[in-house]
Amino acid sequence: MSFFSYLGKIFANNYIAGALWGIGIGVIALLLLTAGEIWKHSKRNGFFYTIFMFALFFLLIFNISPVVTILILTIFGISYLLFSKRITKK
């Protein structure tokens, strides 16, 4: 018996499937709470809303993974931060 067939039998168990479903709901709740805390403590200006709209656009229209969207917009945000620091030094 291979590991994957054994794993399939474990996940076919209703008790384990229910427990994993509950864990999934818990993870979603934690993600929403974290997003709410980040939203509450963030500086909301035009740039913030621009990044938010780009992220939402990429996720909904292009069906891109949230991880890829976060990585792309993180690079964009760091570039913006470095660029804005360079401007304020002059």
C-alpha positions as CSV (number, residue, x, y, z in Angstrom):
1,M,0.0,0.0,0.0
2,S,1.5,3.3,-1.0
3,F,1.6,6.4,1.1
4,F,-0.9,8.3,-1.1
5,S,-3.5,5.6,-1.1
6,Y,-3.3,5.5,2.7
7,L,-3.5,9.3,2.8
8,G,-6.6,9.2,0.6
9,K,-8.3,6.8,3.0
10,I,-7.5,9.1,5.9
11,F,-9.0,12.1,4.2
12,A,-12.1,10.0,3.2
13,N,-12.9,9.6,6.9
14,N,-15.8,12.0,7.7
15,Y,-14.4,12.9,11.1
16,I,-11.1,14.0,9.7
17,A,-12.7,15.8,6.7
18,G,-14.9,17.7,9.2
19,A,-11.9,18.6,11.3
20,L,-10.0,19.8,8.3
21,W,-13.0,21.8,7.2
22,G,-13.1,23.5,10.6
23,I,-9.4,24.2,10.5
24,G,-9.9,25.8,7.1
25,I,-12.7,28.1,8.5
26,G,-10.4,29.0,11.4
27,V,-7.6,29.9,9.0
28,I,-9.9,32.1,6.9
29,A,-11.1,33.9,10.1
30,L,-7.5,34.6,11.1
31,L,-6.7,35.9,7.6
32,L,-9.6,38.3,7.8
33,L,-8.7,39.5,11.2
34,T,-5.1,40.1,10.1
35,A,-6.2,42.0,7.0
36,G,-8.5,44.1,9.2
37,E,-5.6,44.9,11.6
38,I,-3.3,45.8,8.7
39,W,-6.1,48.0,7.1
40,K,-6.6,49.8,10.5
41,H,-2.9,50.6,11.0
42,S,-2.0,51.5,7.4
43,K,-1.6,55.0,6.0
44,R,-4.4,55.4,3.5
45,N,-3.4,57.8,0.8
46,G,-3.7,57.8,-3.0
47,F,-0.8,55.4,-3.4
48,F,-2.3,52.9,-0.9
49,Y,-5.6,52.9,-2.8
50,T,-3.8,52.5,-6.1
51,I,-2.0,49.4,-4.9
52,F,-5.2,48.1,-3.4
53,M,-7.0,48.5,-6.7
54,F,-4.1,46.9,-8.7
55,A,-4.1,43.9,-6.4
56,L,-7.9,43.5,-6.6
57,F,-7.7,43.9,-10.4
58,F,-5.0,41.3,-10.8
59,L,-6.8,38.9,-8.5
60,L,-10.2,39.2,-10.1
61,I,-9.5,39.9,-13.8
62,F,-6.3,37.9,-14.5
63,N,-7.0,35.2,-12.0
64,I,-3.4,35.5,-10.7
65,S,-2.4,33.8,-7.5
66,P,-2.6,36.0,-4.4
67,V,1.0,35.1,-3.6
68,V,2.2,36.4,-7.0
69,T,0.2,39.5,-6.6
70,I,1.6,40.1,-3.1
71,L,5.2,39.6,-4.4
72,I,4.8,41.9,-7.3
73,L,3.2,44.7,-5.3
74,T,5.7,44.3,-2.5
75,I,8.5,44.9,-5.0
76,F,6.5,47.9,-6.3
77,G,6.0,49.2,-2.8
78,I,9.7,48.9,-1.8
79,S,10.6,50.7,-5.1
80,Y,8.2,53.5,-4.2
81,L,9.6,53.8,-0.7
82,L,13.2,54.0,-2.0
83,F,12.2,56.5,-4.7
84,S,10.3,58.7,-2.2
85,K,13.3,58.7,0.2
86,R,15.6,59.7,-2.6
87,I,13.3,62.6,-3.4
88,T,13.0,63.8,0.2
89,K,16.9,63.8,0.6
90,K,17.3,66.4,-2.2
